């Protein structure tokens, strides 16, 4: 059953969503990014975590994962066609690097205690994986694509979706999703739509194909609007 009601709040707040692993955070911050995202480290529920965020209209959506070790940069590189994620002290090798800012307090002054999420996503089911992949193309900003796909458990299986927004008097957010038969074991969607090929899941990179990074979320969260 899908909950299609928007939950609005007049008070901007933070929303923390835990990712499945550190590699998911590194992939989100760095994969196919000309300029990797800023990453923070902070204490959360008694543990040190690393996080990066999306700024919505009234919500700071924070994706986080346990911090595996100390360091100054998240390092992301592709070696022999496979990704390698790490935390390092310097930027000496050929890699993508996201700078880590170590915080003594929270990363913003927004409240984290709100029970209502102002920018809860409206779930919209998409017919197939190819349609979901093509949805990542934005004709208004063709060179500034946000191509991350989010995978999360739902009931007894998994869903994979893409976030879009609708600008009117207010900003509304959609979670466009497909249902999966099982938990995806690979980290990218590989496709070559102009050749008429259907997209497939992949862990390796081949020349001539486009790739969409898959960001796996540890457990279901109400912001995605799925119940």
Secondary structure by P-SEA (a helix, b strand, c coil): ccccbbbbbcbbbbbbbbcccaaaaaaaaccccccccbbbbbbcccbbbbbccccccccbbbbbcccccccccbbbbbcccbbbbbbbcccccbbbbbbbbbbcccccccccccccccbbbbbbbbccaaaaaaacccccccccccbbbbbbbcccccccbbbbbbbccbbbbbbbbbbbcccccccbbbbccccbbbbbbbccccccbbbbbbbbbcccccccccc
